[in-house]
Structures are given as C-alpha cells and as structure tokens.
Amino acid sequence: MENNPPKNCSIDRLVTHPKLVAAAKAGTKTQQRRDGVYGWPGETFMLEEMAFVVTDLSRQRLGDMTDEHAQAEGYPSLEMYKDIILKMHAGMTWNPDSLVWVHTFAAQVQGC
C-alpha cells in the first residue's frame, strides 16, 4: 500500500446514500466517484452488515464518463447521473476536465 495516494476521508463514508447502499448490496452499483481518496485496493468496508472490498482505484476525467460508467454508479444513464450529482452538490458545475477518483468495489466473498 505504500504507493497509494493519501486518503482524504474514511472508507466508511464512501457509499452513504440509502438508495446507493441498496444498489451496492444488490450488485448494481460497483463504483463510486469522489473528489478524494476514501479507500485503497484491498481495503474492506461494510454496508449494513455486508462486506465489500475495493478492487481498484483510478483517476478519471468527468468528461470521459459514459453511460456504462454511470450504470456502474447505480444510475441508468450518464444524463441522470449528472442531474442527480448536480442537485446533490449545490453550486457544483459539471466540468469535463475535473478529475475524480474512481473506487471500484465488489461484495466480499465469504469463505466456508
């Protein structure tokens, strides 16, 4: 983990909105974009007693997002994702050149 960028926030704050927690638990949300680092690959976090592991951490320009990326975020389309994000963050503008951290995660498989 020595090559990971420093964290800006606790991994427990990665996915917090109840609808997005439900989407992650259902397997339809596998990514979370944030303006800072909340978790590193291999790190685990809990969502309502269900364990998840961060599988990848990368940087992405907002302008490079596609419908597929929005669907991994738990939204049906990029347009809907943009609309909801802008409503959630008052005063935010959608700058295609803004860089975000993409946290990719999966439910942690429990052993026998």
Secondary structure, 3 states (H helix, E strand, C coil): CCCCCCCCCCHHHCCCCHHHHHHHHHCCCCEEEECCCCCCCCCEEEECCEEEEEEEEEEEEHHHCCHHHHHHCCCCCHHHHHHHHHHHCCCCCCCCCCEEEEEEEEECCCCC
